[in-house]
Amino acid sequence: MVVPVKFIVDENVGQLAKWLRMIGYDAILLQGTDDGELVKIAHKEGRVLLTRDTQILQRRVITNHEVKAVLIRSDRTKEQLEQVMKELGLECYTRQFTRCMECNTLLEPKSKEEVKGIVPPYIFRTQEQYMLCPGCHRIYWRGTHWQRMKKRIDNLER
Ligand SMILES: [Zn+2]
């Protein structure tokens, strides 16, 4: 089995974390972490570092390829995601919406009965499939927000 690429996202490209999670990739974003710490975590956990900071790329573990890093060129999130997908050959269909966009935890499918009384009545009447995040207890369903995001994923240039 191929182990999917894992990421550590620098705060200067923070939005990318959400999008990577949406297509099912493990992406962590740490607030207020200095460069040294970022690189250390990337190294320890085998994560690819995404950043717009050319300075951090001068660090030895990156120049000697112990840590893989991608210098993000665009300041637009859509183009940033397209760049990462192209350069690392990511695919965005098989794992869509398997991971919490907010906290990176893997989602668990829940039956309609299990979310009764938890989701709003209108949602309960109209939706059949639900996913629960065991990390932050958000419940996801295929509502309009989901559709909108899916459309944006489908429109990505690959
Ligand atoms: Zn969560």
Backbone and ligand atoms as CSV (ligand in chain L), in Angstrom:
chain,resi,resn,atom,element,x,y,z
A,1,MET,N,N,0.830,-1.197,0.000
A,1,MET,CA,C,0.000,0.000,0.000
A,1,MET,C,C,0.870,1.254,0.000
A,2,VAL,N,N,0.521,2.191,-0.813
A,2,VAL,CA,C,1.275,3.445,-0.878
A,2,VAL,C,C,0.866,4.322,0.307
A,3,VAL,N,N,1.856,4.780,1.029
A,3,VAL,CA,C,1.569,5.698,2.138
A,3,VAL,C,C,1.421,7.103,1.575
A,4,PRO,N,N,0.274,7.731,1.805
A,4,PRO,CA,C,0.084,9.077,1.258
A,4,PRO,C,C,1.024,10.092,1.890
A,5,VAL,N,N,1.372,11.100,1.120
A,5,VAL,CA,C,2.249,12.172,1.598
A,5,VAL,C,C,1.586,12.903,2.759
A,6,LYS,N,N,2.383,13.243,3.766
A,6,LYS,CA,C,1.876,14.040,4.885
A,6,LYS,C,C,2.537,15.411,4.826
A,7,PHE,N,N,1.827,16.408,5.354
A,7,PHE,CA,C,2.327,17.777,5.235
A,7,PHE,C,C,2.435,18.493,6.564
A,8,ILE,N,N,3.344,19.453,6.584
A,8,ILE,CA,C,3.343,20.456,7.630
A,8,ILE,C,C,3.298,21.789,6.899
A,9,VAL,N,N,2.303,22.600,7.241
A,9,VAL,CA,C,2.027,23.813,6.488
A,9,VAL,C,C,2.478,25.026,7.291
A,10,ASP,N,N,3.317,25.831,6.693
A,10,ASP,CA,C,3.789,27.058,7.332
A,10,ASP,C,C,2.621,28.042,7.425
A,11,GLU,N,N,2.639,28.886,8.445
A,11,GLU,CA,C,1.523,29.834,8.625
A,11,GLU,C,C,1.341,30.774,7.432
A,12,ASN,N,N,2.420,31.046,6.698
A,12,ASN,CA,C,2.303,31.957,5.553
A,12,ASN,C,C,1.523,31.358,4.375
A,13,VAL,N,N,1.228,30.062,4.444
A,13,VAL,CA,C,0.351,29.432,3.450
A,13,VAL,C,C,-0.726,28.601,4.169
A,14,GLY,N,N,-1.138,29.117,5.327
A,14,GLY,CA,C,-2.031,28.388,6.231
A,14,GLY,C,C,-3.304,27.828,5.615
A,15,GLN,N,N,-3.895,28.574,4.675
A,15,GLN,CA,C,-5.154,28.126,4.059
A,15,GLN,C,C,-5.011,26.772,3.366
A,16,LEU,N,N,-3.805,26.495,2.911
A,16,LEU,CA,C,-3.555,25.240,2.214
A,16,LEU,C,C,-3.901,24.018,3.065
A,17,ALA,N,N,-3.712,24.149,4.368
A,17,ALA,CA,C,-3.944,23.006,5.258
A,17,ALA,C,C,-5.373,22.500,5.121
A,18,LYS,N,N,-6.320,23.439,5.133
A,18,LYS,CA,C,-7.723,23.098,5.035
A,18,LYS,C,C,-8.038,22.362,3.728
A,19,TRP,N,N,-7.477,22.900,2.655
A,19,TRP,CA,C,-7.741,22.303,1.339
A,19,TRP,C,C,-7.122,20.920,1.208
A,20,LEU,N,N,-5.928,20.747,1.741
A,20,LEU,CA,C,-5.286,19.435,1.672
A,20,LEU,C,C,-6.082,18.407,2.471
A,21,ARG,N,N,-6.573,18.847,3.634
A,21,ARG,CA,C,-7.403,17.947,4.450
A,21,ARG,C,C,-8.668,17.576,3.703
A,22,MET,N,N,-9.219,18.560,2.994
A,22,MET,CA,C,-10.456,18.316,2.262
A,22,MET,C,C,-10.292,17.232,1.213
A,23,ILE,N,N,-9.124,17.160,0.592
A,23,ILE,CA,C,-8.918,16.084,-0.368
A,23,ILE,C,C,-8.259,14.880,0.307
A,24,GLY,N,N,-8.251,14.893,1.638
A,24,GLY,CA,C,-7.899,13.689,2.394
A,24,GLY,C,C,-6.465,13.555,2.845
A,25,TYR,N,N,-5.678,14.606,2.717
A,25,TYR,CA,C,-4.284,14.502,3.137
A,25,TYR,C,C,-4.082,15.018,4.547
A,26,ASP,N,N,-3.177,14.338,5.250
A,26,ASP,CA,C,-2.815,14.713,6.601
A,26,ASP,C,C,-1.962,15.990,6.530
A,27,ALA,N,N,-2.505,17.090,7.040
A,27,ALA,CA,C,-1.792,18.365,6.971
A,27,ALA,C,C,-1.887,19.080,8.305
A,28,ILE,N,N,-0.746,19.304,8.957
A,28,ILE,CA,C,-0.795,20.019,10.228
A,28,ILE,C,C,-0.342,21.465,10.041
A,29,LEU,N,N,-0.961,22.312,10.835
A,29,LEU,CA,C,-0.674,23.741,10.816
A,29,LEU,C,C,-0.509,24.165,12.264
A,30,LEU,N,N,0.675,24.615,12.615
A,30,LEU,CA,C,0.923,24.971,14.004
A,30,LEU,C,C,1.062,26.469,14.121
A,31,GLN,N,N,0.369,27.029,15.103
A,31,GLN,CA,C,0.410,28.479,15.298
A,31,GLN,C,C,1.670,28.872,16.061
A,32,GLY,N,N,2.280,29.935,15.605
A,32,GLY,CA,C,3.397,30.520,16.339
A,32,GLY,C,C,4.607,29.621,16.530
A,33,THR,N,N,4.847,28.752,15.566
A,33,THR,CA,C,6.004,27.866,15.679
A,33,THR,C,C,7.171,28.491,14.919
A,34,ASP,N,N,8.355,28.488,15.510
A,34,ASP,CA,C,9.469,29.092,14.766
A,34,ASP,C,C,10.013,28.113,13.726
A,35,ASP,N,N,10.820,28.648,12.819
A,35,ASP,CA,C,11.320,27.859,11.692
A,35,ASP,C,C,12.027,26.573,12.133
A,36,GLY,N,N,12.842,26.715,13.155
A,36,GLY,CA,C,13.601,25.562,13.639
A,36,GLY,C,C,12.686,24.436,14.067
A,37,GLU,N,N,11.644,24.797,14.781
A,37,GLU,CA,C,10.689,23.816,15.285
A,37,GLU,C,C,9.917,23.159,14.124
A,38,LEU,N,N,9.515,23.993,13.152
A,38,LEU,CA,C,8.802,23.476,11.967
A,38,LEU,C,C,9.609,22.388,11.271
A,39,VAL,N,N,10.863,22.710,11.044
A,39,VAL,CA,C,11.745,21.785,10.331
A,39,VAL,C,C,11.964,20.512,11.154
A,40,LYS,N,N,12.079,20.699,12.461
A,40,LYS,CA,C,12.300,19.557,13.348
A,40,LYS,C,C,11.106,18.595,13.294
A,41,ILE,N,N,9.905,19.146,13.345
A,41,ILE,CA,C,8.707,18.302,13.301
A,41,ILE,C,C,8.589,17.612,11.935
A,42,ALA,N,N,8.858,18.374,10.866
A,42,ALA,CA,C,8.815,17.800,9.524
A,42,ALA,C,C,9.753,16.593,9.445
A,43,HIS,N,N,10.930,16.755,9.998
A,43,HIS,CA,C,11.946,15.713,9.981
A,43,HIS,C,C,11.497,14.488,10.768
A,44,LYS,N,N,11.040,14.746,11.986
A,44,LYS,CA,C,10.654,13.674,12.894
A,44,LYS,C,C,9.460,12.884,12.357
A,45,GLU,N,N,8.502,13.575,11.770
A,45,GLU,CA,C,7.270,12.907,11.349
A,45,GLU,C,C,7.215,12.606,9.854
A,46,GLY,N,N,8.302,12.898,9.147
A,46,GLY,CA,C,8.351,12.625,7.719
A,46,GLY,C,C,7.326,13.424,6.929
A,47,ARG,N,N,7.192,14.683,7.270
A,47,ARG,CA,C,6.220,15.534,6.587
A,47,ARG,C,C,6.904,16.442,5.571
A,48,VAL,N,N,6.206,16.716,4.490
A,48,VAL,CA,C,6.689,17.668,3.496
A,48,VAL,C,C,6.318,19.064,3.979
A,49,LEU,N,N,7.290,19.950,3.992
A,49,LEU,CA,C,7.056,21.314,4.450
A,49,LEU,C,C,6.617,22.202,3.284
A,50,LEU,N,N,5.496,22.892,3.475
A,50,LEU,CA,C,5.010,23.839,2.477
A,50,LEU,C,C,5.186,25.243,3.022
A,51,THR,N,N,5.843,26.104,2.267
A,51,THR,CA,C,6.145,27.433,2.777
A,51,THR,C,C,6.341,28.446,1.651
A,52,ARG,N,N,6.232,29.737,1.995
A,52,ARG,CA,C,6.599,30.780,1.038
A,52,ARG,C,C,7.889,31.459,1.475
A,53,ASP,N,N,8.500,30.929,2.504
A,53,ASP,CA,C,9.657,31.543,3.127
A,53,ASP,C,C,10.948,30.929,2.547
A,54,THR,N,N,11.672,31.740,1.759
A,54,THR,CA,C,12.885,31.195,1.137
A,54,THR,C,C,13.997,30.973,2.166
A,55,GLN,N,N,13.906,31.729,3.255
A,55,GLN,CA,C,14.904,31.615,4.309
A,55,GLN,C,C,14.967,30.208,4.903
A,56,ILE,N,N,13.790,29.695,5.185
A,56,ILE,CA,C,13.714,28.390,5.846
A,56,ILE,C,C,14.298,27.293,4.941
A,57,LEU,N,N,14.243,27.536,3.633
A,57,LEU,CA,C,14.752,26.533,2.695
A,57,LEU,C,C,16.280,26.435,2.706
A,58,GLN,N,N,16.923,27.407,3.365
A,58,GLN,CA,C,18.389,27.371,3.460
A,58,GLN,C,C,18.864,26.438,4.576
A,59,ARG,N,N,17.937,25.968,5.369
A,59,ARG,CA,C,18.348,25.116,6.489
A,59,ARG,C,C,18.939,23.804,5.988
A,60,ARG,N,N,19.930,23.318,6.746
A,60,ARG,CA,C,20.706,22.192,6.253
A,60,ARG,C,C,19.888,20.925,5.972
A,61,VAL,N,N,18.966,20.589,6.880
A,61,VAL,CA,C,18.186,19.367,6.646
A,61,VAL,C,C,17.351,19.446,5.369
A,62,ILE,N,N,17.091,20.679,4.920
A,62,ILE,CA,C,16.336,20.825,3.671
A,62,ILE,C,C,17.286,20.804,2.465
A,63,THR,N,N,18.392,21.539,2.567
A,63,THR,CA,C,19.332,21.540,1.431
A,63,THR,C,C,19.937,20.157,1.204
A,64,ASN,N,N,20.087,19.369,2.251
A,64,ASN,CA,C,20.626,18.018,2.021
A,64,ASN,C,C,19.523,16.963,1.843
A,65,HIS,N,N,18.301,17.447,1.647
A,65,HIS,CA,C,17.147,16.604,1.295
A,65,HIS,C,C,16.684,15.624,2.370
A,66,GLU,N,N,17.073,15.849,3.599
A,66,GLU,CA,C,16.519,15.012,4.667
A,66,GLU,C,C,15.065,15.380,4.893
A,67,VAL,N,N,14.764,16.651,4.699
A,67,VAL,CA,C,13.380,17.115,4.765
A,67,VAL,C,C,13.012,17.667,3.402
A,68,LYS,N,N,11.883,17.196,2.881
A,68,LYS,CA,C,11.425,17.709,1.594
A,68,LYS,C,C,10.579,18.953,1.842
A,69,ALA,N,N,10.829,19.978,1.049
A,69,ALA,CA,C,10.065,21.212,1.185
A,69,ALA,C,C,9.658,21.710,-0.192
A,70,VAL,N,N,8.515,22.336,-0.252
A,70,VAL,CA,C,8.053,22.931,-1.502
A,70,VAL,C,C,7.882,24.430,-1.272
A,71,LEU,N,N,8.552,25.220,-2.092
A,71,LEU,CA,C,8.399,26.669,-2.033
A,71,LEU,C,C,7.173,27.049,-2.855
A,72,ILE,N,N,6.182,27.584,-2.158
A,72,ILE,CA,C,4.925,27.927,-2.816
A,72,ILE,C,C,5.085,29.272,-3.533
A,73,ARG,N,N,4.704,29.317,-4.796
A,73,ARG,CA,C,4.935,30.520,-5.599
A,73,ARG,C,C,3.801,31.537,-5.544
A,74,SER,N,N,2.572,31.057,-5.631
A,74,SER,CA,C,1.442,31.981,-5.741
A,74,SER,C,C,0.969,32.450,-4.371
A,75,ASP,N,N,0.268,33.598,-4.350
A,75,ASP,CA,C,-0.366,33.969,-3.082
A,75,ASP,C,C,-1.856,33.638,-3.120
A,76,ARG,N,N,-2.311,32.985,-4.169
A,76,ARG,CA,C,-3.708,32.554,-4.228
A,76,ARG,C,C,-3.816,31.079,-3.869
A,77,THR,N,N,-4.745,30.778,-2.947
A,77,THR,CA,C,-4.832,29.420,-2.421
A,77,THR,C,C,-5.073,28.377,-3.518
A,78,LYS,N,N,-5.934,28.719,-4.462
A,78,LYS,CA,C,-6.248,27.750,-5.518
A,78,LYS,C,C,-4.979,27.372,-6.294
A,79,GLU,N,N,-4.202,28.400,-6.653
A,79,GLU,CA,C,-2.963,28.134,-7.402
A,79,GLU,C,C,-1.925,27.422,-6.542
A,80,GLN,N,N,-1.947,27.732,-5.250
A,80,GLN,CA,C,-1.020,27.051,-4.341
A,80,GLN,C,C,-1.317,25.557,-4.304
A,81,LEU,N,N,-2.599,25.241,-4.201
A,81,LEU,CA,C,-3.001,23.842,-4.147
A,81,LEU,C,C,-2.678,23.139,-5.468
A,82,GLU,N,N,-2.915,23.828,-6.554
A,82,GLU,CA,C,-2.600,23.244,-7.866
A,82,GLU,C,C,-1.106,22.954,-7.997
A,83,GLN,N,N,-0.295,23.887,-7.483
A,83,GLN,CA,C,1.154,23.669,-7.535
A,83,GLN,C,C,1.561,22.424,-6.737
A,84,VAL,N,N,1.027,22.309,-5.520
A,84,VAL,CA,C,1.391,21.167,-4.666
A,84,VAL,C,C,0.918,19.852,-5.308
A,85,MET,N,N,-0.273,19.879,-5.840
A,85,MET,CA,C,-0.806,18.655,-6.450
A,85,MET,C,C,0.023,18.224,-7.644
A,86,LYS,N,N,0.430,19.203,-8.450
A,86,LYS,CA,C,1.244,18.884,-9.626
A,86,LYS,C,C,2.618,18.380,-9.221
A,87,GLU,N,N,3.271,19.126,-8.333
A,87,GLU,CA,C,4.656,18.778,-7.994
A,87,GLU,C,C,4.775,17.457,-7.249
A,88,LEU,N,N,3.753,17.131,-6.470
A,88,LEU,CA,C,3.858,15.901,-5.683
A,88,LEU,C,C,2.955,14.795,-6.223
A,89,GLY,N,N,2.301,15.074,-7.328
A,89,GLY,CA,C,1.455,14.052,-7.951
A,89,GLY,C,C,0.313,13.591,-7.055
A,90,LEU,N,N,-0.307,14.525,-6.343
A,90,LEU,CA,C,-1.413,14.149,-5.462
A,90,LEU,C,C,-2.655,13.883,-6.296
A,91,GLU,N,N,-3.510,13.047,-5.767
A,91,GLU,CA,C,-4.785,12.896,-6.460
A,91,GLU,C,C,-5.888,13.273,-5.486
A,92,CYS,N,N,-7.005,13.718,-6.029
A,92,CYS,CA,C,-7.958,14.357,-5.128
A,92,CYS,C,C,-9.317,13.679,-5.116
A,93,TYR,N,N,-9.411,12.463,-5.578
A,93,TYR,CA,C,-10.731,11.846,-5.605
A,93,TYR,C,C,-10.986,10.779,-4.553
A,94,THR,N,N,-10.013,9.894,-4.329
A,94,THR,CA,C,-10.338,8.730,-3.495
A,94,THR,C,C,-10.548,9.045,-2.022
A,95,ARG,N,N,-9.919,10.099,-1.541
A,95,ARG,CA,C,-10.036,10.357,-0.099
A,95,ARG,C,C,-10.762,11.649,0.231
A,96,GLN,N,N,-11.477,12.210,-0.717
A,96,GLN,CA,C,-12.198,13.461,-0.461
A,96,GLN,C,C,-13.103,13.352,0.762
A,97,PHE,N,N,-13.043,14.337,1.605
A,97,PHE,CA,C,-13.914,14.397,2.790
A,97,PHE,C,C,-13.793,13.177,3.699
A,98,THR,N,N,-12.567,12.756,3.958
A,98,THR,CA,C,-12.354,11.687,4.932
A,98,THR,C,C,-11.679,12.248,6.178
A,99,ARG,N,N,-11.308,13.528,6.111
A,99,ARG,CA,C,-10.547,14.119,7.201
A,99,ARG,C,C,-11.184,15.450,7.597
A,100,CYS,N,N,-11.157,15.759,8.882
A,100,CYS,CA,C,-11.754,17.012,9.344
A,100,CYS,C,C,-10.949,18.205,8.839
A,101,MET,N,N,-11.647,19.154,8.208
A,101,MET,CA,C,-10.969,20.325,7.651
A,101,MET,C,C,-10.443,21.236,8.743
A,102,GLU,N,N,-11.071,21.176,9.913
A,102,GLU,CA,C,-10.684,22.079,10.995
A,102,GLU,C,C,-9.525,21.549,11.826
A,103,CYS,N,N,-9.540,20.235,12.103
A,103,CYS,CA,C,-8.528,19.739,13.047
A,103,CYS,C,C,-7.713,18.565,12.532
A,104,ASN,N,N,-7.924,18.138,11.299
A,104,ASN,CA,C,-7.073,17.129,10.653
A,104,ASN,C,C,-7.339,15.690,11.105
A,105,THR,N,N,-8.345,15.461,11.953
A,105,THR,CA,C,-8.645,14.107,12.428
A,105,THR,C,C,-9.416,13.336,11.353
A,106,LEU,N,N,-9.184,12.027,11.277
A,106,LEU,CA,C,-9.941,11.211,10.330
A,106,LEU,C,C,-11.402,11.126,10.761
A,107,LEU,N,N,-12.301,11.282,9.800
A,107,LEU,CA,C,-13.735,11.275,10.101
A,107,LEU,C,C,-14.270,9.848,10.182
A,108,GLU,N,N,-15.336,9.690,10.961
A,108,GLU,CA,C,-16.006,8.390,11.082
A,108,GLU,C,C,-17.415,8.504,10.532
A,109,PRO,N,N,-17.782,7.568,9.646
A,109,PRO,CA,C,-19.153,7.601,9.128
A,109,PRO,C,C,-20.145,7.333,10.253
A,110,LYS,N,N,-21.261,8.039,10.236
A,110,LYS,CA,C,-22.301,7.827,11.243
A,110,LYS,C,C,-23.625,7.596,10.531
A,111,SER,N,N,-24.443,6.743,11.127
A,111,SER,CA,C,-25.749,6.497,10.522
A,111,SER,C,C,-26.693,7.632,10.900
A,112,LYS,N,N,-27.784,7.689,10.176
A,112,LYS,CA,C,-28.780,8.716,10.424
A,112,LYS,C,C,-29.300,8.662,11.875
A,113,GLU,N,N,-29.518,7.446,12.357
A,113,GLU,CA,C,-30.020,7.280,13.733
A,113,GLU,C,C,-29.059,7.880,14.748
A,114,GLU,N,N,-27.764,7.717,14.477
A,114,GLU,CA,C,-26.769,8.176,15.440
A,114,GLU,C,C,-26.684,9.702,15.565
A,115,VAL,N,N,-27.141,10.416,14.559
A,115,VAL,CA,C,-27.053,11.879,14.640
A,115,VAL,C,C,-28.406,12.531,14.934
A,116,LYS,N,N,-29.402,11.685,15.164
A,116,LYS,CA,C,-30.739,12.202,15.450
A,116,LYS,C,C,-30.699,13.077,16.708
A,117,GLY,N,N,-31.296,14.269,16.624
A,117,GLY,CA,C,-31.286,15.162,17.780
A,117,GLY,C,C,-30.017,15.984,17.887
A,118,ILE,N,N,-29.010,15.642,17.082
A,118,ILE,CA,C,-27.751,16.397,17.124
A,118,ILE,C,C,-27.698,17.379,15.968
A,119,VAL,N,N,-28.097,16.918,14.783
A,119,VAL,CA,C,-28.106,17.834,13.639
A,119,VAL,C,C,-29.470,18.531,13.571
A,120,PRO,N,N,-29.518,19.706,12.953
A,120,PRO,CA,C,-30.799,20.428,12.845
A,120,PRO,C,C,-31.850,19.583,12.111
A,121,PRO,N,N,-33.122,19.702,12.517
A,121,PRO,CA,C,-34.197,18.872,11.955
A,121,PRO,C,C,-34.268,18.918,10.428
A,122,TYR,N,N,-34.057,20.095,9.853
A,122,TYR,CA,C,-34.141,20.205,8.397
A,122,TYR,C,C,-33.062,19.351,7.725
A,123,ILE,N,N,-31.879,19.401,8.293
A,123,ILE,CA,C,-30.771,18.598,7.768
A,123,ILE,C,C,-31.109,17.120,7.909
A,124,PHE,N,N,-31.614,16.768,9.098
A,124,PHE,CA,C,-31.932,15.369,9.360
A,124,PHE,C,C,-32.932,14.823,8.344
A,125,ARG,N,N,-33.895,15.652,7.979
A,125,ARG,CA,C,-34.903,15.203,7.010
A,125,ARG,C,C,-34.339,15.022,5.607
A,126,THR,N,N,-33.342,15.849,5.266
A,126,THR,CA,C,-32.911,15.855,3.870
A,126,THR,C,C,-31.600,15.100,3.592
A,127,GLN,N,N,-30.831,14.803,4.630
A,127,GLN,CA,C,-29.531,14.172,4.402
A,127,GLN,C,C,-29.500,12.738,4.912
A,128,GLU,N,N,-28.812,11.865,4.171
A,128,GLU,CA,C,-28.728,10.464,4.582
A,128,GLU,C,C,-27.364,10.087,5.145
A,129,GLN,N,N,-26.316,10.784,4.677
A,129,GLN,CA,C,-24.973,10.381,5.076
A,129,GLN,C,C,-24.316,11.429,5.960
A,130,TYR,N,N,-23.709,10.969,7.026
A,130,TYR,CA,C,-23.051,11.881,7.954
A,130,TYR,C,C,-21.665,11.363,8.316
A,131,MET,N,N,-20.788,12.314,8.648
A,131,MET,CA,C,-19.449,11.965,9.117
A,131,MET,C,C,-19.199,12.746,10.399
A,132,LEU,N,N,-18.619,12.057,11.380
A,132,LEU,CA,C,-18.324,12.724,12.647
A,132,LEU,C,C,-16.820,12.854,12.824
A,133,CYS,N,N,-16.397,14.000,13.314
A,133,CYS,CA,C,-14.989,14.162,13.661
A,133,CYS,C,C,-14.822,13.822,15.139
A,134,PRO,N,N,-14.063,12.757,15.444
A,134,PRO,CA,C,-13.861,12.386,16.847
A,134,PRO,C,C,-12.971,13.401,17.567
A,135,GLY,N,N,-12.254,14.231,16.813
A,135,GLY,CA,C,-11.355,15.212,17.420
A,135,GLY,C,C,-12.096,16.422,17.957
A,136,CYS,N,N,-12.900,17.069,17.103
A,136,CYS,CA,C,-13.561,18.308,17.536
A,136,CYS,C,C,-15.085,18.155,17.547
A,137,HIS,N,N,-15.586,16.944,17.280
A,137,HIS,CA,C,-17.012,16.619,17.365
A,137,HIS,C,C,-17.895,17.360,16.367
A,138,ARG,N,N,-17.287,17.881,15.293
A,138,ARG,CA,C,-18.111,18.450,14.223
A,138,ARG,C,C,-18.766,17.317,13.460
A,139,ILE,N,N,-19.965,17.600,12.965
A,139,ILE,CA,C,-20.620,16.629,12.100
A,139,ILE,C,C,-20.697,17.203,10.693
A,140,TYR,N,N,-20.282,16.409,9.740
A,140,TYR,CA,C,-20.309,16.851,8.344
A,140,TYR,C,C,-21.402,16.118,7.591
A,141,TRP,N,N,-22.031,16.808,6.674
A,141,TRP,CA,C,-22.974,16.166,5.765
A,141,TRP,C,C,-22.848,16.815,4.405
A,142,ARG,N,N,-23.474,16.181,3.428
A,142,ARG,CA,C,-23.304,16.683,2.060
A,142,ARG,C,C,-24.248,17.826,1.757
A,143,GLY,N,N,-24.152,18.887,2.507
A,143,GLY,CA,C,-25.009,20.047,2.292
A,143,GLY,C,C,-24.434,20.994,1.260
A,144,THR,N,N,-24.922,22.215,1.282
A,144,THR,CA,C,-24.515,23.175,0.259
A,144,THR,C,C,-23.038,23.557,0.363
A,145,HIS,N,N,-22.543,23.647,1.603
A,145,HIS,CA,C,-21.143,23.990,1.814
A,145,HIS,C,C,-20.258,22.926,1.161
A,146,TRP,N,N,-20.635,21.682,1.398
A,146,TRP,CA,C,-19.932,20.524,0.841
A,146,TRP,C,C,-19.937,20.589,-0.692
A,147,GLN,N,N,-21.117,20.836,-1.245
A,147,GLN,CA,C,-21.244,20.911,-2.710
A,147,GLN,C,C,-20.348,21.999,-3.287
A,148,ARG,N,N,-20.330,23.138,-2.576
A,148,ARG,CA,C,-19.531,24.259,-3.044
A,148,ARG,C,C,-18.046,23.904,-3.065
A,149,MET,N,N,-17.618,23.228,-2.009
A,149,MET,CA,C,-16.210,22.873,-1.933
A,149,MET,C,C,-15.867,21.818,-2.973
A,150,LYS,N,N,-16.796,20.896,-3.167
A,150,LYS,CA,C,-16.567,19.837,-4.142
A,150,LYS,C,C,-16.396,20.440,-5.532
A,151,LYS,N,N,-17.228,21.418,-5.813
A,151,LYS,CA,C,-17.155,22.079,-7.108
A,151,LYS,C,C,-15.791,22.746,-7.284
A,152,ARG,N,N,-15.318,23.339,-6.215
A,152,ARG,CA,C,-14.003,23.991,-6.308
A,152,ARG,C,C,-12.898,22.963,-6.532
A,153,ILE,N,N,-13.030,21.806,-5.905
A,153,ILE,CA,C,-12.026,20.750,-6.119
A,153,ILE,C,C,-12.085,20.268,-7.573
A,154,ASP,N,N,-13.303,20.076,-8.050
A,154,ASP,CA,C,-13.463,19.582,-9.426
A,154,ASP,C,C,-12.908,20.565,-10.441
A,155,ASN,N,N,-12.874,21.844,-10.065
A,155,ASN,CA,C,-12.368,22.866,-10.991
A,155,ASN,C,C,-10.867,23.096,-10.932
A,156,LEU,N,N,-10.190,22.351,-10.084
A,156,LEU,CA,C,-8.742,22.550,-9.983
A,156,LEU,C,C,-8.055,22.085,-11.249
A,157,GLU,N,N,-7.015,22.804,-11.609
A,157,GLU,CA,C,-6.216,22.391,-12.772
A,157,GLU,C,C,-5.186,21.384,-12.298
A,158,ARG,N,N,-5.132,20.258,-12.969
A,158,ARG,CA,C,-4.151,19.274,-12.560
A,158,ARG,C,C,-3.293,18.831,-13.729
L,1,ZN,ZN,ZN,-12.305,18.012,13.776
